[in-house]
Amino acid sequence: MKLFKWTGPLEESGNLPEEARASLMNNDEEVLVLQEQETTLDNAIEYDVLDQSGDLPSGRFAVLNNIPVTEEGREIFEQRFNNRARLIEAEPGFVAIRVLRPVHSGTYVILTMWEDEESFKNWQESQAYGKAHAKRGTEDGVDQRPNIFSGPSFVTTYKK
């Protein structure tokens, strides 16, 4: 399965095709369009969906954890997400998740969709979040292995 992500300035959103405007989300800097079928949007970034759960269009708050991974680190990184605990799916306010492998770059995206920003923040303070990230910073954590990441990760958020 594929997913296409397009971002651009708010003033360009009026030029988008009707089907793209229906899924439009924004933040203070730009707009976001996610499409899970082939797209006609210029400059859309293509991803392979490695893992998925839930229905993206139902969400109103998107969180994209952008993680630059080296070519050498791809297998280890993907294995970590293939073996994830899947606790997030049971969290109140959770709508969907997509683990996205970049087709033409090195930045993976862990996309989660929520009913609202408060649901996402509540998850960050939950036991499930703590368990899902328990190995971070330890010798067992993928973040401590050499040559996995090509740069720091960063998070972008969007609202409907």
N, CA and C of each residue as an Amber inpcrd file, in Angstrom:
protein
   480
   0.8260000  -1.1720000   0.0000000   0.0000000   0.0000000   0.0000000
   0.8790000   1.2460000   0.0000000   0.4050000   2.2920000  -0.6130000
   1.1320000   3.5580000  -0.7060000   0.3840000   4.6460000   0.0610000
   1.1240000   5.6590000   0.4690000   0.5470000   6.8840000   0.9970000
   1.3420000   8.0270000   0.4030000   0.6520000   9.0960000   0.0470000
   1.2820000  10.2820000  -0.5180000   1.0210000  11.4560000   0.4100000
   2.0950000  12.2100000   0.7140000   2.0020000  13.3650000   1.6050000
   2.3970000  14.6110000   0.8200000   1.5270000  15.6000000   0.8720000
   1.8240000  16.8850000   0.2390000   1.7100000  17.9640000   1.2940000
   2.7000000  18.8300000   1.3580000   2.6370000  20.0000000   2.2220000
   2.9560000  21.2230000   1.3850000   2.3700000  22.3390000   1.7730000
   2.6260000  23.5850000   1.0600000   2.0350000  24.7600000   1.8060000
   2.3210000  25.9550000   1.3080000   1.7990000  27.1640000   1.9470000
   0.2730000  27.2060000   1.8920000  -0.3230000  27.8040000   2.8980000
  -1.7720000  27.9020000   2.9930000  -2.3810000  28.5300000   1.7470000
  -1.7110000  29.5240000   1.1890000  -2.2670000  30.2020000   0.0120000
  -2.3460000  29.3010000  -1.2200000  -1.6130000  28.2110000  -1.2430000
  -1.6790000  27.2760000  -2.3710000  -2.8310000  26.2810000  -2.2490000
  -3.4610000  26.2030000  -1.0760000  -4.5020000  25.1920000  -0.8620000
  -5.7080000  25.3920000  -1.7670000  -5.9870000  26.6150000  -2.1820000
  -7.1080000  26.8730000  -3.0790000  -6.9080000  26.3000000  -4.4660000
  -5.6600000  26.0080000  -4.8270000  -5.3470000  25.4490000  -6.1390000
  -5.3860000  23.9280000  -6.1570000  -5.6370000  23.3050000  -5.0060000
  -5.6410000  21.8450000  -4.9260000  -6.9210000  21.2790000  -5.5340000
  -6.8470000  20.0610000  -6.0770000  -8.0630000  19.4020000  -6.5640000
  -9.0670000  19.2020000  -5.4290000 -10.3250000  19.1130000  -5.7740000
 -11.4000000  18.9890000  -4.7800000 -11.1760000  17.8290000  -3.8190000
 -10.7660000  16.6540000  -4.3270000 -10.5800000  15.4980000  -3.4480000
  -9.4540000  15.7280000  -2.4480000  -8.4580000  16.5310000  -2.8160000
  -7.3710000  16.8360000  -1.8940000  -7.8270000  17.8360000  -0.8280000
  -8.6210000  18.8120000  -1.2130000  -9.0980000  19.8070000  -0.2460000
  -9.9750000  19.1670000   0.8260000 -10.6280000  18.0530000   0.5100000
 -11.4970000  17.3810000   1.4810000 -10.6970000  16.8180000   2.6530000
  -9.4260000  16.5120000   2.4520000  -8.6070000  15.9240000   3.5110000
  -7.5970000  16.9140000   4.0880000  -7.7780000  18.1740000   3.8030000
  -6.8280000  19.2150000   4.1880000  -6.7270000  19.3820000   5.7010000
  -5.4890000  19.4950000   6.1850000  -5.2080000  19.8100000   7.5840000
  -4.1880000  20.9400000   7.5630000  -4.0540000  21.6660000   8.6690000
  -3.0590000  22.7430000   8.6660000  -2.4780000  22.9650000  10.0500000
  -1.3850000  23.7170000  10.0580000  -0.8140000  24.2470000  11.2940000
  -0.5410000  25.7280000  11.0150000   0.2480000  26.3830000  11.8230000
   0.4760000  27.8180000  11.6320000   1.3340000  28.1300000  10.4130000
   2.0230000  27.1260000   9.8580000   2.9790000  27.3710000   8.7940000
   2.5690000  26.8360000   7.4330000   1.8090000  25.7360000   7.4020000
   1.5320000  25.0880000   6.1260000   0.2850000  24.2190000   6.2030000
  -0.0870000  23.6870000   5.0380000  -1.2030000  22.7480000   4.9700000
  -0.6580000  21.3690000   4.6230000  -1.4330000  20.3540000   4.9570000
  -1.0540000  18.9600000   4.7460000  -2.2000000  18.2400000   4.0560000
  -1.8460000  17.4390000   3.0540000  -2.8000000  16.5410000   2.4070000
  -2.2010000  15.1430000   2.4470000  -2.9870000  14.1670000   2.9220000
  -2.5850000  12.7610000   2.9300000  -3.5370000  12.0120000   2.0230000
  -2.9850000  11.2300000   1.1060000  -3.8250000  10.4430000   0.2120000
  -3.3000000   9.0120000   0.1640000  -4.2100000   8.0550000   0.3360000
  -3.8260000   6.6490000   0.3310000  -4.1350000   5.9920000  -1.0130000
  -4.1010000   6.7670000  -2.0530000  -4.2230000   6.2590000  -3.4230000
  -3.3100000   7.1150000  -4.2930000  -3.1530000   6.7290000  -5.5390000
  -2.3190000   7.5290000  -6.4350000  -2.7950000   8.9730000  -6.4080000
  -1.8790000   9.8880000  -6.5650000  -2.2180000  11.2980000  -6.4530000
  -1.8200000  12.0590000  -7.7030000  -2.5070000  13.1500000  -7.9290000
  -2.1510000  14.0580000  -9.0240000  -1.4410000  15.2880000  -8.4870000
  -1.1910000  15.3220000  -7.1970000  -0.5470000  16.4830000  -6.5880000
   0.9320000  16.5420000  -6.9550000   1.3630000  17.6870000  -7.4670000
   2.7730000  17.8800000  -7.7710000   3.5840000  17.9010000  -6.4840000
   4.7420000  17.2980000  -6.5280000   5.6930000  17.3030000  -5.4170000
   5.2050000  16.5570000  -4.1730000   4.2440000  15.6580000  -4.3190000
   3.8240000  14.8260000  -3.1870000   4.9280000  13.8110000  -2.8930000
   5.1590000  13.5560000  -1.6190000   6.1780000  12.5890000  -1.2050000
   5.5200000  11.2180000  -1.0840000   6.1390000  10.2250000  -1.6900000
   5.5830000   8.8730000  -1.7300000   6.1990000   8.0050000  -0.6300000
   5.3310000   7.2280000   0.0310000   5.7580000   6.3000000   1.0760000
   5.1350000   4.9350000   0.8380000   5.8590000   3.9000000   1.2550000
   5.2840000   2.5660000   1.3810000   4.7540000   2.4520000   2.8010000
   3.5550000   1.9140000   2.9650000   2.9720000   1.7200000   4.2900000
   3.4530000   0.3680000   4.8150000   4.2460000   0.4000000   5.8800000
   4.7860000  -0.8270000   6.4740000   3.8300000  -1.4370000   7.4810000
   3.0670000  -0.5900000   8.1410000   2.1350000  -1.0560000   9.1690000
   1.0060000  -0.0480000   9.2400000  -0.1910000  -0.5360000   9.5220000
  -1.3300000   0.3720000   9.5890000  -2.4160000  -0.1750000  10.4930000
  -3.1820000   0.7530000  11.0350000  -4.3520000   0.4300000  11.8280000
  -5.2330000   1.6670000  11.8380000  -6.5320000   1.4750000  11.7290000
  -7.4670000   2.5760000  11.8220000  -7.7180000   3.2870000  10.5030000
  -8.5890000   4.2990000  10.5710000  -9.0690000   5.0390000   9.4090000
  -8.5840000   6.4880000   9.4630000  -7.6120000   6.8420000   8.6370000
  -7.0360000   8.1920000   8.6640000  -8.0640000   9.3130000   8.5370000
  -9.0020000   9.2520000   7.5810000  -9.9100000  10.3900000   7.4090000
 -10.7690000  10.7020000   8.6330000 -10.8800000   9.7700000   9.5620000
 -11.6910000  10.0030000  10.7530000 -11.0090000  10.9070000  11.7740000
  -9.7010000  11.0890000  11.6570000  -8.9590000  11.8670000  12.6420000
  -9.0350000  13.3620000  12.4130000  -8.8270000  14.1060000  13.5120000
  -8.8650000  15.5620000  13.4440000  -7.5420000  16.1870000  13.8940000
  -6.6010000  15.3680000  14.3920000  -5.2980000  15.8680000  14.8300000
  -4.2360000  14.8700000  14.3950000  -3.3470000  15.3090000  13.5140000
  -2.3020000  14.4300000  12.9700000  -0.9550000  14.7600000  13.6050000
  -0.2190000  13.7090000  13.9580000   1.1340000  13.8500000  14.4940000
   2.0600000  13.0520000  13.5880000   3.0570000  13.7330000  13.0130000
   4.0150000  13.0770000  12.1380000   5.3800000  13.1300000  12.8090000
   5.8560000  11.9580000  13.2300000   7.1900000  11.8460000  13.7990000
   8.1170000  11.4920000  12.6420000   8.9210000  12.4580000  12.2200000
   9.8070000  12.3430000  11.0650000  11.1790000  11.8800000  11.5480000
  11.6190000  10.7110000  11.0680000  12.8250000  10.0850000  11.6030000
  13.8030000   9.7620000  10.4690000  14.8820000  10.5460000  10.3360000
  15.8880000  10.2640000   9.3100000  16.6920000   9.0060000   9.6660000
  16.6880000   8.0380000   8.7720000  17.3490000   6.7520000   9.0050000
  18.3810000   6.5280000   7.8990000  19.5490000   6.0170000   8.2840000
  20.5810000   5.7150000   7.2970000  20.1690000   4.4910000   6.4770000
  20.7730000   4.3260000   5.3300000  20.5260000   3.1320000   4.5170000
  20.8720000   1.8790000   5.3240000  21.9670000   1.9560000   6.0470000
  22.4290000   0.8470000   6.8760000  21.4520000   0.5360000   8.0230000
  20.7380000   1.5490000   8.5120000  19.8550000   1.3740000   9.6570000
  18.4330000   0.9660000   9.3270000  18.0700000   0.9590000   8.0410000
  16.6770000   0.6880000   7.6570000  16.1480000  -0.6380000   8.1980000
  16.8920000  -1.7080000   8.0470000  16.4110000  -3.0260000   8.4730000
  16.1440000  -3.0730000   9.9740000  17.0640000  -2.5490000  10.7640000
  16.9000000  -2.5480000  12.2160000  15.7230000  -1.6690000  12.6150000
  15.6180000  -0.4960000  11.9980000  14.5230000   0.4250000  12.3060000
  13.1680000  -0.2070000  11.9770000  13.0710000  -0.8050000  10.8060000
  11.8040000  -1.4280000  10.4060000  11.4520000  -2.6050000  11.3070000
  12.4540000  -3.3670000  11.7000000  12.2040000  -4.5000000  12.5950000
  11.6350000  -4.0110000  13.9220000  12.1390000  -2.9000000  14.4250000
  11.6550000  -2.3490000  15.6850000  10.1620000  -2.0260000  15.5750000
   9.7200000  -1.4590000  14.4510000   8.3100000  -1.1130000  14.3160000
   7.4510000  -2.3100000  13.9410000   8.0320000  -3.3060000  13.2990000
   7.2700000  -4.5310000  13.0280000   6.9670000  -5.2930000  14.3170000
   7.7820000  -5.0620000  15.3380000   7.6130000  -5.7440000  16.6150000
   7.0530000  -4.8350000  17.7010000   6.4100000  -3.7550000  17.3190000
   5.9020000  -2.8050000  18.3140000   4.7920000  -3.4480000  19.1570000
   4.5750000  -2.9160000  20.3440000   3.6320000  -3.5030000  21.3030000
   2.1720000  -3.3320000  20.8920000   1.8660000  -2.3860000  20.0320000
   0.5010000  -2.1180000  19.5510000  -0.4450000  -1.6800000  20.6790000
   0.1060000  -1.0260000  21.6770000  -0.7100000  -0.5380000  22.7850000
  -1.4280000   0.7650000  22.4420000  -0.8780000   1.5130000  21.5090000
  -1.4620000   2.8080000  21.1570000  -2.8950000   2.6730000  20.6510000
  -3.1750000   1.5690000  19.9740000  -4.5010000   1.3680000  19.3900000
  -5.6150000   1.3440000  20.4280000  -5.2950000   1.0210000  21.6690000
  -6.3060000   0.9500000  22.7210000  -6.4680000   2.2650000  23.4820000
  -5.6820000   3.2650000  23.1390000  -5.7380000   4.5350000  23.8590000
  -6.9850000   5.3350000  23.5070000  -7.6160000   5.9640000  24.5040000
  -8.7740000   6.8230000  24.2320000  -8.3960000   7.9500000  23.2610000
  -9.2110000   8.1430000  22.2560000  -8.9660000   9.2070000  21.2890000
  -8.0870000   8.8130000  20.1160000  -7.4960000   7.6020000  20.1680000
  -6.6770000   7.1360000  19.0490000  -7.5810000   6.8320000  17.8550000
  -7.1320000   7.2270000  16.6580000  -7.9070000   6.9900000  15.4410000
  -7.1610000   6.0770000  14.4720000  -5.8680000   6.3720000  14.2050000
  -5.1470000   5.5920000  13.1930000  -3.6420000   5.7530000  13.3640000
  -2.9120000   4.7830000  12.8000000  -1.4520000   4.8580000  12.7230000
  -1.0220000   4.3390000  11.3580000   0.0300000   4.9410000  10.8230000
   0.6990000   4.4600000   9.6310000   2.2020000   4.5600000   9.8830000
   2.9050000   3.4600000   9.6710000   4.3660000   3.4620000   9.6980000
   4.7960000   3.5370000   8.2390000   5.4800000   4.6290000   7.8920000
   5.7380000   4.9510000   6.4920000   7.2180000   4.8930000   6.1410000
   7.5410000   4.0780000   5.1350000   8.9010000   3.9830000   4.6080000
   9.0160000   4.9220000   3.4080000   9.9990000   5.8120000   3.4050000
  10.1510000   6.7270000   2.2730000  10.6020000   5.9760000   1.0240000
  10.0450000   6.3500000  -0.1110000  10.4260000   5.7250000  -1.3780000
  11.6540000   6.4190000  -1.9750000  11.7430000   7.7400000  -1.8200000
  12.8140000   8.5040000  -2.4720000  13.6500000   9.3430000  -1.5150000
  13.6230000   9.0240000  -0.2190000  14.4450000   9.7650000   0.7410000
  14.7820000   8.8320000   1.8940000  15.3690000   9.3670000   2.9360000
  15.7320000   8.5510000   4.0820000  14.9290000   8.8520000   5.3340000
  13.8820000   9.6740000   5.2290000  13.1280000  10.0580000   6.4100000
  11.8200000   9.2700000   6.5110000  11.7900000   8.3620000   7.4750000
  10.5790000   7.6070000   7.7710000   9.5990000   8.5280000   8.5030000
   8.3220000   8.1780000   8.4600000   7.3190000   8.9280000   9.2080000
   6.4510000   7.9370000   9.9790000   6.3130000   8.2110000  11.2690000
   5.3360000   7.4870000  12.0760000   4.1710000   8.4630000  12.2290000
   3.0990000   8.1780000  11.5160000   1.9280000   9.0480000  11.4760000
   0.8650000   8.4910000  12.4080000   0.4660000   9.2840000  13.3890000
  -0.6620000   8.9010000  14.2280000  -1.7550000   9.9510000  14.0760000
  -2.9870000   9.4770000  14.0760000  -4.1450000  10.3510000  13.9400000
  -4.9890000  10.1920000  15.2040000  -5.4590000  11.3330000  15.7020000
  -6.1830000  11.3880000  16.9720000  -7.4860000  12.1450000  16.7950000
  -8.4000000  11.9400000  17.7400000  -9.6420000  12.7130000  17.7370000
  -9.3490000  14.1910000  17.9660000  -8.3570000  14.4650000  18.8250000
  -8.0050000  15.8500000  19.1440000  -6.6210000  15.8840000  19.7780000
  -6.0970000  17.0830000  19.9620000  -4.7540000  17.2490000  20.5250000
  -4.6900000  16.7440000  21.9650000  -5.7370000  16.9300000  22.7220000
  -5.7610000  16.4800000  24.1080000  -5.5840000  14.9620000  24.2060000
  -6.2060000  14.2120000  23.2970000  -6.0490000  12.7530000  23.3010000
  -4.5920000  12.3640000  23.0720000  -3.9290000  13.0540000  22.1550000
  -2.5120000  12.7800000  21.9030000  -1.6780000  13.0850000  23.1430000
  -1.9090000  14.2210000  23.7640000  -1.1390000  14.5930000  24.9520000
  -1.3950000  13.6270000  26.1060000  -2.6310000  13.1680000  26.2470000
  -2.9350000  12.1740000  27.2800000  -2.1740000  10.8760000  27.0250000
  -2.0680000  10.4710000  25.7650000  -1.3060000   9.2630000  25.4470000
   0.1590000   9.4350000  25.8380000   0.7240000  10.6130000  25.5890000
   2.1290000  10.8470000  25.9330000   2.3920000  10.6970000  27.4300000
   1.3680000  10.8650000  28.2380000   1.5070000  10.7470000  29.6900000
   1.0200000   9.3920000  30.2120000   0.6630000   8.4860000  29.2990000
   0.0770000   7.2000000  29.6930000   1.1320000   6.1220000  29.9570000
   0.6890000   5.0580000  30.6220000   1.5480000   3.8900000  30.8270000
   1.8890000   3.2240000  29.4980000   0.9460000   3.2320000  28.5680000
   1.1900000   2.6310000  27.2490000   2.3440000   3.3360000  26.5430000
   2.3980000   4.6530000  26.6290000   3.4930000   5.4160000  26.0160000
   4.8150000   5.0450000  26.6880000   4.7860000   4.9890000  28.0150000
   5.9910000   4.6200000  28.7450000   6.5020000   3.2440000  28.3590000
   5.5800000   2.3020000  28.2000000   5.9760000   0.9410000  27.8120000
   6.5050000   0.9140000  26.3770000   5.8490000   1.6380000  25.4780000
   6.2700000   1.6520000  24.0800000   7.6570000   2.2710000  23.9050000
   8.0320000   3.1590000  24.8080000   9.3130000   3.8570000  24.6980000
  10.2790000   3.4790000  25.8220000  10.0330000   2.3580000  26.4880000
  10.8140000   1.9560000  27.6550000  12.2980000   1.7330000  27.3530000
  12.6230000   1.2770000  26.1610000  14.0190000   0.9900000  25.8220000
  14.7910000   2.2230000  25.3690000  14.0870000   3.3310000  25.1050000
  14.7470000   4.5490000  24.6300000  15.7910000   4.9960000  25.6520000
  17.0020000   5.2480000  25.1600000  18.0700000   5.7140000  26.0290000
  18.7990000   4.6130000  26.7770000  18.3640000   3.3550000  26.6300000
  19.0450000   2.2380000  27.2870000  19.9080000   1.5140000  26.2570000
  20.7330000   0.5940000  26.7190000  21.5900000  -0.1360000  25.7780000
  20.7950000  -1.0080000  24.8180000  19.5440000  -1.3400000  25.1650000
  18.6820000  -2.1160000  24.2740000  17.9310000  -1.2460000  23.2710000
  17.9640000   0.0470000  23.4610000  17.2130000   0.9600000  22.5950000
  17.8510000   1.1200000  21.2290000  17.0130000   1.1610000  20.1980000
  17.5200000   1.3490000  18.8370000  18.2180000   2.7020000  18.7120000
  17.8460000   3.6640000  19.5500000  18.4610000   4.9850000  19.5010000
  19.9110000   4.9860000  19.9740000  20.3390000   3.9180000  20.6360000
  21.7160000   3.8360000  21.1260000  22.6470000   3.0780000  20.1760000
  22.0900000   2.5140000  19.1260000  22.9150000   1.7720000  18.1680000
  23.5850000   2.7390000  17.2010000  24.8450000   2.4640000  16.8600000
  25.5340000   3.3620000  15.9250000  25.0040000   3.2010000  14.4990000
  25.0950000   4.2530000  13.7410000  24.8000000   4.2370000  12.3000000
  23.3530000   3.9270000  11.9470000  22.4010000   4.2050000  12.8330000
  20.9890000   3.9760000  12.5270000  20.3570000   5.2600000  11.9850000
  20.6080000   6.3680000  12.6720000  19.9630000   7.6310000  12.3260000
  20.9260000   8.5780000  11.6370000  20.4300000   9.2580000  10.6110000
  21.2720000  10.1910000   9.8620000  21.1200000  11.6270000  10.3570000
  20.2160000  11.8410000  11.3050000  19.9950000  13.1670000  11.8670000
  18.9460000  13.0740000  12.9550000  18.6640000  14.1930000  13.6130000
  17.6550000  14.1680000  14.6800000  16.2470000  14.0480000  14.1200000
  15.3840000  13.3880000  14.8840000  13.9810000  13.2980000  14.4830000
  13.2900000  14.6150000  14.8210000  12.1400000  14.8420000  14.1880000
  11.3620000  16.0460000  14.4730000   9.8910000  15.7280000  14.2750000
   9.0480000  16.4300000  15.0090000   7.6070000  16.1900000  14.9860000
   6.8980000  17.3850000  14.3540000   5.9280000  17.0830000  13.4900000
   5.0490000  18.1170000  12.9530000   3.6090000  17.7030000  13.2680000
   2.7680000  18.6840000  13.5700000   1.3750000  18.4010000  13.8870000
   0.4640000  19.2730000  13.0270000  -0.7250000  18.7470000  12.7700000
  -1.7190000  19.4310000  11.9360000  -3.1060000  19.1740000  12.5050000
  -4.0100000  20.1410000  12.3030000  -5.3930000  20.0170000  12.7680000
  -6.3550000  20.1960000  11.6010000  -7.5340000  19.5960000  11.7450000
  -8.6280000  19.8400000  10.7930000  -9.4470000  20.9890000  11.3220000
